[in-house]
Amino acid sequence: MKTIRVVAAIIKDGNKIFATQRGYGEFKDGWEFPGGKVEPNETSRQAIVREIKEELDTTIQVQEYFDTVEYDYPNFHLSMDCFICTILKGNLTLLEHESAKWLSKETLDSVDWLPADLGLIAKLKKIL
């Protein structure tokens, strides 16, 4: 099975995190942490900064590594490096996503998370 390496930004502001709703593709309407594929010759940290600039027109600061999710979808294996990030510059403009929300510990379960992202929720509740 093919492995796809991706990164995800858990963008924090106080006790809330930023979630986005997919506006395209097979997983349209599912909720996720923003991010994308790691390009050849790029580190995970470089990839997440680039992806957030491309998808949300925002410059982020990577604060710390949070977790790596390994998840088997029907047609591929996903390896997703996740980082806690903060906003340096920008307003999180949705360029590719359908919708977005700031979620607190109490509202993390209020959206329909994509399967790979769902695995992070219990761990996130412990730090919010």
Buried (B, 14 or more C-beta within 10 A) or exposed (E): EEEBBBBBBBBBEEEBBBBBBBEEEEEEEBBBBBBBEBEEEBEBBBBBBBBBBEBBBBEBEBEEEBBEBEBEBEEEEBBBBBBBBEBEEEEBEBEBBBEBBBBEBEEBEEBEBBBBBBBBBEEBEEEB
